[in-house]
Amino acid sequence: MAYAKYGAGKGYFKAYGDYFYIQDTKSDGHSAVIQWKAAGREGDDWDHNGANNGWTVANRNFPEGATVQYRACWGEWGTQYIQLSSCSQWVTTINDN
């Protein structure tokens, strides 16, 4: 589990099915976002549905055995701006479902 600074959001990766789960946990007008890197790709998955509205789930497709890195941050969904100082440390795991 990764936790964005200031209590702004959290997220994790589930290897079985290659899912990222992200949740906005603070009513501050910002969105929670997971940044990820895996198998030579990288991307962002957003929870822009408001705070405390459950998990947003994003399905990816990574090769078995791939190293997956992710971190939780907050940002502005409309502009796709991510406040990098809000990001957690990178979490590293292996896609071993």
Steps between C-alpha positions, in 0.01 A plus 500: 500500500623849416374810681517848349624770735254722687243218517398570140469147365619143496541213261632153437567243227336158486700260284211261434338674205752785495281756680588834657268625772499871582292695750467872571489534879487876553226750412736768372396554138792293366501151354705197600726338243721193475813537289639168380789348304513142373632300207645806323175694532378768738173673571262665741164378630267751664219505755317822410159409643541690826625398840397186684293355215660158502778363284558583135638194320724506193580180311841463336669211326860434605711193422540240770813568703511869410620746763221745583568833670230740617441798727199699619472876449241774471442714196258689278295268280397771253855598408664165591740695726657285772641666811824303521576617855182319612611161371581205719822307459499251213373155592658212306340161451506212251206409279480136609134410487 
